[in-house]
Amino acid sequence: MYEFEDLRVLVQAKSPLIIIETYEELRALALIKRLAVNLMRPVFQWTITDGLLRTDRESSPQAFNTEPAQLLAQIKGTRSPGIYVLCDFHPFLHEPRHIRFIKEIAQAHDSLGHTLILLSYALDTPPELARLTYRFQLSLPGDQQIRQMISEAADKYSKEHGQLVEMAAPDVSALVQNLRGLTFDEAKRLAYKAIVDDGAITPADIPRINRAKFNLLQSAGTLSQVYDTRQLDDVIGLSNLKRWLAQRQQAFIKNGPDTPKGLLLTGVQGTGKSLAAKAIAGGWALPLLRLDMAALYNKYIGETEKNLSQALAQADAMAPCVLWIDEIEKGLAGGDNDNGVTRRLLGTLLTWMAERKTAVFMVATANNIDELAPELLRKGRFDEIFFVDLPDNEQIKALLALHLTRRGLTLTDAELQQCVAMAQGFSGAELEQAVVSATYRVHSDGEGFSLNHLVSELAETQPLSVVMAERVASLRQWAQQRCVIA
């Protein structure tokens, strides 16, 4: 109802050029046709295949008007006011002659009375037309409308298969939550997809629906969905971080006014920051989206910021979810020779962080936090900044046992204790690599695994805390006063 009134106001306010970007072409055309009847205005639809067709009454298409220049010339020469919907006209907006035609039609609105509506899935407005253009957006379905679609999909399945659909209220609510952000057509299709495989709506449907939803919302490869998530119990240590997350999980699920926004994980390389991001998503049973900062960059002015905006919009549409920005400093630590791209990227991200209302929990990781701009680190941007330190003795022992068990290897408790003394200063990743290298020694020697294989690897490995001792020590000292130890 509201979108009909909004479009009616635009047309009645004598807007000469309206752009509608949507994948729901049929729904947009039905809305425009309904509006034309209400305003008693003729409405015409143009496509490159059929030419011009009057749609508010029965008529035949004018095939001779398939060419854009011919079409625009006829509209310009027509003296009776009308609404003209040009479908998928975006490829022809690069032609100067077409731009000039559209501009002259728009500028002559007071005398001609024509309203041009450009309807496409995506459309960039030429600068010459920018001040004459108004954008209109179709609304997305609300929760009540999605519930109605699920009910209709269940009725359809029951009629086709002669059996009632099994669906508990909590499962329906979860499905509603995960269909937010889709168009009416997309939500209908996925609602039916959730039912049709087994005649029921169950928790097992949610991951499949999320995967299908993400594929529908793809944004140029800058955002990917990570399916290999973990549980918080899979993460050794980080007790403070786990306690902090447990206190905020319910607040995030309720998505109230004080919904947790996210956190920044910094620390020594290889200490499990990426694993923690995966565990947050897995522990909260949310889809995990990874933003590739390097893939955002484009040589054309404005395209880099546009890529980030599209990726953040996709994350909003996937809510509730976890948005993981790995090594964020690599995308926001540009120099003075990038024509201001880094500053504009930072501005786009900060605006989104401050204004977003959706349930997107942002987890950023950084190895070199000193490269990040101060305005990103001030209180309120992130709910908290955690420092992930090198593992202590108990954690070293637990990590070695974990990586050995995953590879079918075992050592006694006393043997593991011997390894702990030799593994001081090792990160979790370095401990895992030591175990991996020990298995190579086993295969090379042709013997069974023993303590000597692991001890030899630990003795020959120089961890990062030794190779870059001054830098690591400085980072750990810096974090003691500025971060919460994870």
N, C-alpha and C positions, 0 to 999 in steps of 0.2 A: 504494500500500500504506500509506504513511504517513498520507495524508489519511483513509483508512478507519479506521485505528487512532485518529487524533485525534478523529474524530467519535464513534467508539464510546466513547471515554473521556468525552467531554462528556455523552453520553446516560446512560451508566452512573453518572456522578457526580451524577445527578439534576438536571441543568440544566433548568429549567422552560421557558425561552424561548431559542431559538437563531435567530440571524439569519444568512442566507447571501445575500450580494450577488454575483450572477454573471449573465452573459449565457448561460451554459451550463445552462439549466434542465433539459434532458433528462439531461445527465450527472449533475447534482446529484440528480435524482429516482432515477436508477438506483443511485447510491451509497446513498441513504437506504433504498431498497427492499432492497438487499443487506444493509444493516445490520440492518433489521427482521427479516429472515429469520434472521440470525446470532443476534440476541437473542431470537428467537421472540416478537416483539411485533407486533400488528397495525399497519399503516400506512395512513393515509388521506390522500388528496390533494383539496384544494378549489380550484376555479376559479369565477370569477363566471359563466362560461358553462354549466358542467355541474353545479355544486354539489359535493356530497361523494361521493367514490368510494374504496372500499377497493381498494388496489392490490397487496397481497401475495397475493391470490387472486382468482379470477374473480367479478365482481359488477357490478351496474348502478349508475349514479350516482343519487344522491338529489337530483333536480332541485328539490325543495321547499326545499333548503338553500342556494340560490344567494345569498340575502340574508345579509350578514355577521352581523347581529344574531341571526337565526334560527340560523345555524351555530354561533356562539359559545355561545348558550344551550343548544344540544344537547350540545356538547362538555362544558360545565360540568355538565350533568345526567347525563352518561354515567359509570358507576361502574367500567367495565372499562378498565384503563390502555391507552393507545394513543399512537402517534406521529401527529401531525396536521401535514401540510405545507400551508400556505396560500400559494398562488401569486399573486404580484402583489397583495398585500393592502395595499401602501403607500398607495393613495389613501384608504383607509378608516381609517387611523390618526389622522386629525384629528378623528374623532368621539368625544366624551367617553365615550359609552356603550360603544363598542367598546373603548376603552382600559381602562375599568373591568372589562369582562368578561375581557379578557386578563389583567389584573392579578389578578383573583380566581382564575382558572384556575391561574396560575403560583404564587400563594401557597398554593393547596390541593394542591400537587404531592405532598406526603407522603401525603395521603389519596386523591387521585384517580389520581396516577401518570401524568398526561398530559404529553407533551413537545410543545410547539408549535414548529414551525419556520416562520419567515417567509422565503419564497424570492422574491427580486425582483432586478432589475438594480441598484437603488439604494434605500436605505431609511434614513430618519432616525428614530432611536429617540426616542419621546416621553419627556420627563424622568421621568414617573411610572413608566416601565418600565425605566429605565436600569440600576438595581441588580439587576434580575432577569434581565438579558439577557447572553447570551454570543454573540460573533461567531465565525463559522467561515468560512474562506476556502479555496476550491478551489485546488489547486496549478496552476501553469503548466507546460507541458511543458519538459523539459530538453533539452540538445543531442542526446543519444542518441535520445530520443523524437521529436524533430523530424527527425532523419536517417531514422528508421523511417517517418515520415509521407511524406517525400520519396520514399523507396524504394517505398512503397505507391502513391503518386501516379504514379510512373514505371511500375509494373506495370499499373496501371489504364489508363494511356495506351497502353501496348504492346498490351494485350488489345483495346482499342477500335479501334486504328488499324493493328495488325499490323506495327509497327516498334518497334525499341528506341529508348529515349531517349538522346540524346547528353548526357553530363554528366561533365566533368572534376572531379577531386577538389577543386581549389582553388575552382571555381565552386560546388560543393555546399557547401563550408565557408562561403563568403561568403553563400549563401542561408540556411544554418542560423543564422548570426550575425544576419542581418536579420529572421529570423522569431521571435527571442526576444521575450518580453514579450506574445505573443499567446496566446489560449486554444487548446485542442486543435482546436476546430472551425474557428477562424479560420486557424490555421497550416495545417490540411489544405487549406482552400480556396485559400489563396495559394500553397501548394506546387504544387497542380495548375494554378493560373493561370500560374505561371512556366513550366510545361512545355507547356501545351496550344496555345499560339499557334504554336510552331515545332518542337515535339517535341524540345526541347533546353533545358538549363540553361546560360545564358551570362552574362557580365558585364552585358550589356544588360538583363537581367531585373531587376537589383537596383534601379535607380531607379524602375521601375514598381511593384515590390513595396513599396518604401519609401513611395511615394505612397499606395498602397492601405492599407498599415499605418497611416499617419498618419490617414487618413480614418476608419479603424475606432476610433482612439484619441482622436478629437476631444474637446477640453476647453473647451467654452463660449466659444470664440472668443478666449481669452487667448493661445493658442499657435498660430502659423502656420508652415507650412513654406515656406522660401524656395528657389525653384528656380533663380533667376538668380544662381548662384554664379560665382566667378572663380577664376583660378589665381594663385599667388603671383607668377609672372612678369608678370602684368598690373599689379602694384602697383609704382609708381615709388619707389625708395628703400627705406627701412625695412630696411636690411641687417642690423642687429642683431637685429631681430625675426625675420627670415627664418632667420638662423643659429640662433637659439634654438629655433625651431619644428622645424628640420631635426634638431637633436640629440635632440628628444623624440618625434618621430613614431613610431618603432618601439616605444618604451616604452609609448606610448598604445595602439597596436594590440595589443600583447601583454597589456595590462590586468593587470599584475602588482601586487604590493603597493605599489610606488612609482609608480603611474600618474599622469602629469601631470593636474592638476585643472582648470587654466584660468589666464586672465590678465585684467588690467584695462588697457584702453587709455584714456589721457586725453590731452588736448592742446587746441590751438587748434581752434575750430570749422572744419569744411570741409577738414581735412588728411588725410582718408582713413581714419578709424577704422572706419567702417561697411564700407568696401570691404575693409579688412584682415580683418574678421570673415568676410565672404563668401569671401575668398581662402583663409582657413584651411580652411574646409569643402571648398571646391573642390580645394585642393591635397592634402588628405588623403582625398579621395573619400568624404566623409561627408555624410549629410543635415544640412541647416542648419535649425534651429528658432529662430524669433524670438519672444521673450516680450514681449508688450505690457503694460507695467506699468500704464498708464492703464486698460486694460480689466479689470484685477483688481478695481477698487474697486466695492463694492456698498453700498447704503445700510443693509442689514440687518446686525446685529452678528454677527460670525463668518464671514460669507459671503466677505469679501475674502481672509482668510487661507485659507479653504477653496479658493477659486479658485486661489491660488498653490500650495497643496499638490497639487491635481489637475494643474496644469500641470507641476509638477516630477515628479510620478509618471508623467505621459505622456512626459516627456523620458527618464526612466529606462527606460520600456518601449521607447522608440525607439533606445536605445543599441545600437551605438556611434553617437554623433552629436555635433554642435556645438550648444550652446545659446547663443544670442546675446541678451543683454539690452542693448538700445540705450538710451543716456541713463538709466542706472540711477538717477542721483540724483533724477530727476523722480518716481520711485515711492517712494523711501526718504528723502525730505527733507521730510517733513510737519512741521507745527508742533505746538504744544501743544493745539490745539483740535480734534484729530481723534479724541478719545476713545481714544487709544492704538493706533489702527489701524496707524500706521507702525511703532511699536515691535514690535508683534506680527508684522507682515510681515517686518521685519528678523530677528526671532527665528526665524521659520519658514525663511527663506532660509539663515541661518547654520547652523541645525541640519542642513539638507539638505547644505550644503557640507561640513560636518564629517563626516557619517556616510555619505554615499553610497558605494556600492561599484561602481556601474555605470560604464561607459566613456562618461561625458558630459563633454565638454570645454567649460567655460563661458568665454565671451568677453563681458565687460562693457565698455561704453564709457561715458565720462563727460566732459562738457565742464567741469563745475564740481565738481572732486573735493573741494573744501573743504566741500561740503554733505553729504558722506557721513560716516556714523558711524565713529569710530576703530576700533571692533571689527570692521568690515568690511575695514579696510585693513591690519590687522596681518599680519605674516608668517605664512603657513600658510593663510590664507583663499584668496589667489591665489598661484600659483607665482611670479608676477612682475607688477610694475606698470610699464608702458611709457609713455613720453611721446612723442607724435607731434608733432613740431615743424613749423614752416613750412618749405617746401622751400628748399634752397640753390640756387645758380646752375645747377649741372648738372641738378638735378631740375626747376627751372623750365623750362629749355630742353627737357628730355625730355617734360615734361607738355604744353607748348605744341605740340610736334611730334606727340604722341599725339592730342590733341584735334583738331588740324588734319587729320591723316590720316584720322580717323574720319569727317570730313565732306567728304572728297575735296579738301582744300585743301593747298597746299604753300608753304613759304618756304625760301629758301636758308639754309645754315648761318650765313652772315654776318647775314642778316636776323633770324634767330632770336636771334642774339647781341645785336642791337640791342634786341630786346624784353626781354631779360633784365634790363637795367639799369632799364627802366621798370616791371618787375613785382616789384621788391623788396618783400617783406612780403605778397605775395599768397599765399593758400592754394590748394590744388589745386582746390577748388570754384570759387573766384573766377577762377582762370585759365581753367577750362572755360567759365564764364559769359561771360568776355571774348571768347572765341572764338565762342560762340553769338551774342553781340550783334554781333560783327563780320560774321557772315553776314547778319544783318538789314540792316546798312548796305549790304552788297553788293547785296541784292535791292532796297533802296530807291533806290540810286544807278543801278541798271541797268547796272553795270559789272562787269568781272572782278575777282576778289579780288586785293588787293595788300597790301603791308606797311602802307600808310597806314590801311587799315581797322582792323587790329588795334592799331596804335599809337594811333589816336584813341580807341579803347575803353579801352585801358590808361591813357591820360592822363586820361580823364574818370571813372575808377573810383577810389573811395577804399576800400581794403581794410579789413577789420575791425581789422587791426593798427594802422591809423591812426585810424579812428573811435573805437576803444576802446583807445588806445595804452597808457594806464597799466595797465589790467586785463590786457591781453595780455602786457605786459612783466613784470608781477608774476607771472603764471602761468609764464612761461618761466624766470624767475629761481628760482621755487619748485621747479620740476622739476629743475633742475640738480643739486641736492643730495639729492633724494628719489626720483627715478625713474631707470630705465634709458632712455636715449635710443633710440628705436626705429630 
